[in-house]
Amino acid sequence: ETRGSGRGLVYLHPAGGVRWTRALERLAQTRTLHVPTFPGFDGTATEADVNSRRGLARLVGDYIEKNVGTACDVMGCSFGGAVALWLALERPALVDHLVLECPAGLQSIDPALRKNPHAFYKALFAHPEKIAYEKKPEHIEAQNRAMLAHYGAEGGKDPQLLESLDRIRAITLILHGTEDRIIAAETMRLLKSRLACAFL
C-alpha cells in the first residue's frame, strides 16, 4: 500500500504484519510512504522460492526499483529491521538513509515468550492502553506468527547477518525503547558499533 506524497520512504513491517500506527500516519503527511506486505503475512500467500529474511530483502529491492524508481529512505521495524539490514547489504544503491526500529535478527529471542503469545504481547508493549490500531483477527495473528518459522526467524538470530554488518554504508538511525523487554540495549549498542555511520 502507498499513502501520502513527498520524498519516498519504504516501511518494512514487523512480524505482526502491517499496522497503520499514528507514527506511520504522521509520516504519510510529508512523505510518499510505501508499505509492502511480506508474502505470507496478513492473509497473503507465500512465494515458493523465498524462505529467509535475506530473500525478502531481494523482493523489497525489486519493489523499490519498480515502484519508487530511485534510491530512497528505508525504515524497518523488528522483523522488518532485519530485512532492511539485508537490503542495505544486498542492494546498497537502493538505500539512502536507513532507520531501524528495534531491529531483529541480531540476538536470540526467549523461546518461552515465542510459545506464549499473551506473554509476548505484554513484553512487546510497555503501554498497551495507548495502542490506537485495531487488533487483527486471531487466525491472521496465528498465520503471521507461523511466518517466523517459514523465514527461519523463529529463534531471532541470523548469524550471517551479524557477520556482515560492517559492510553497510548507509547513514543509519537506530531507535530503541528504554523499556524494551525483547530486544536488549547491549544488542543495539553492538549494532551501532558495527555500522560505519550510525546514531542510536
C-alpha positions in Angstrom: 0.0 0.0 0.0 1.2 3.5 -0.7 0.0 6.7 1.0 1.0 10.4 1.1 3.2 12.5 -1.1 6.8 13.7 -1.0 10.1 12.0 -0.8 9.9 8.2 -0.9 10.1 6.2 2.3 9.7 2.4 2.3 8.5 0.9 5.6 9.1 -2.7 6.3 6.7 -4.2 8.9 7.3 -6.3 12.0 6.2 -9.9 12.4 2.8 -8.8 13.5 2.2 -7.6 9.9 1.2 -4.2 8.6 -0.2 -1.9 11.3 -1.1 1.7 10.4 0.1 3.3 13.6 -0.1 7.0 14.4 3.6 7.3 13.6 3.0 5.9 10.1 0.0 8.2 9.6 2.2 11.2 10.5 5.0 10.1 8.2 2.5 9.9 5.3 1.7 13.6 5.8 5.1 14.6 4.5 6.4 11.5 2.6 5.3 9.1 -0.1 5.0 6.1 2.3 5.4 2.7 0.6 4.3 -0.2 2.9 4.6 -3.6 1.1 3.3 -6.7 2.8 5.8 -9.6 3.0 4.5 -12.8 1.4 2.6 -15.0 3.9 1.7 -12.1 6.2 -1.8 -10.7 6.7 -3.6 -13.4 4.8 -1.3 -13.3 1.7 0.3 -16.3 0.0 3.9 -17.2 0.4 6.3 -17.3 -2.6 7.8 -20.8 -3.1 11.4 -19.6 -3.6 11.5 -17.0 -0.7 12.2 -18.5 2.7 14.6 -16.2 4.5 14.9 -12.6 5.6 17.6 -12.2 3.0 15.3 -13.5 0.3 12.7 -10.9 1.4 15.3 -8.2 1.0 15.7 -9.2 -2.6 12.0 -8.9 -3.1 12.0 -5.4 -1.5 14.8 -4.3 -3.8 12.7 -5.4 -6.8 9.7 -3.5 -5.3 11.8 -0.3 -4.9 13.1 -0.5 -8.4 9.6 -1.0 -9.8 7.5 1.4 -7.6 10.0 4.0 -6.3 12.4 4.0 -9.2 15.3 5.5 -7.3 17.3 5.2 -4.1 15.0 6.0 -1.1 15.0 6.0 2.7 14.1 2.7 4.3 12.6 2.1 7.7 12.3 -1.4 9.2 10.7 -2.4 12.5 11.7 -5.6 14.3 11.4 -8.4 11.8 11.3 -5.7 9.1 14.5 -4.2 10.5 16.4 -7.4 9.8 15.1 -7.3 6.2 16.1 -3.7 5.9 19.7 -4.6 7.1 19.8 -7.3 4.4 18.6 -4.8 1.8 21.3 -2.4 2.7 23.8 -5.2 2.3 22.4 -6.8 -0.9 21.2 -3.6 -2.7 23.1 -0.7 -1.2 22.5 1.6 -4.2 18.7 1.5 -3.4 19.1 2.6 0.3 19.7 6.2 1.1 19.1 6.7 4.9 18.3 3.7 7.0 16.0 3.8 10.1 15.9 0.7 12.3 13.3 0.4 14.9 14.3 -2.3 17.5 15.6 -4.4 14.6 15.5 -8.2 15.0 18.0 -10.8 13.6 20.9 -9.8 15.9 20.1 -11.8 19.1 18.1 -14.8 20.2 14.6 -14.3 21.4 13.4 -16.0 24.6 11.7 -19.3 23.4 9.2 -19.1 26.3 7.9 -15.8 25.0 7.6 -17.2 21.5 5.4 -20.0 22.8 3.1 -17.7 24.7 1.5 -15.1 22.5 -0.1 -13.4 25.5 3.2 -13.0 27.4 4.9 -11.9 24.2 2.3 -9.2 23.6 2.8 -8.0 27.2 6.5 -7.8 26.7 6.1 -6.1 23.3 4.1 -3.1 24.6 5.0 -1.1 27.6 1.8 0.8 27.3 -0.8 -1.3 25.5 -3.6 1.1 26.5 -2.1 3.6 24.1 -2.4 1.3 21.0 -4.7 3.1 18.5 -5.0 0.5 15.7 -7.4 -2.4 15.6 -6.2 -5.9 16.7 -6.1 -8.4 13.8 -8.4 -11.5 13.7 -6.8 -14.4 15.7 -6.3 -16.6 12.6 -4.4 -13.8 10.9 -2.3 -13.3 14.1 -1.6 -17.0 14.1 -0.6 -17.1 10.4 1.7 -14.1 11.0 3.4 -15.9 13.9 3.9 -19.0 11.7 5.8 -16.9 9.2 8.7 -16.6 11.6 9.5 -20.3 11.2 8.8 -20.1 7.5 11.5 -17.4 7.1 13.9 -19.1 9.5 13.4 -16.3 12.1 11.8 -18.1 15.0 15.0 -18.1 17.1 15.6 -14.5 16.3 19.4 -14.5 15.5 20.7 -14.5 11.9 24.5 -15.3 12.3 25.2 -14.5 8.6 23.6 -11.0 9.0 25.7 -10.4 12.2 28.9 -11.3 10.4 28.1 -8.8 7.5 27.1 -5.7 9.4 30.4 -3.8 8.9 29.8 -3.8 5.1 26.8 -1.5 5.5 27.5 2.1 4.5 24.1 3.7 4.7 23.6 6.6 7.3 21.6 4.8 9.9 19.3 5.8 12.8 18.7 3.1 15.4 15.6 3.5 17.6 15.3 1.5 20.8 12.8 1.8 23.6 14.2 2.2 27.1 11.5 -0.3 28.3 12.0 -2.8 25.5 11.9 -6.3 27.1 12.6 -8.3 23.9 15.5 -6.6 22.1 18.4 -5.9 24.5 20.1 -2.5 24.8 23.5 -4.1 24.5 22.4 -5.6 21.2 21.6 -2.2 19.9 24.9 -0.8 21.1 26.7 -3.7 19.3 24.8 -2.8 16.1 25.8 0.8 16.4 29.5 -0.1 16.9 29.5 -2.4 13.8 27.9 0.1 11.4 30.0 2.7 9.5 27.8 5.7 10.3 25.1 5.1 12.9 23.2 7.0 15.6 21.4 5.3 18.4 
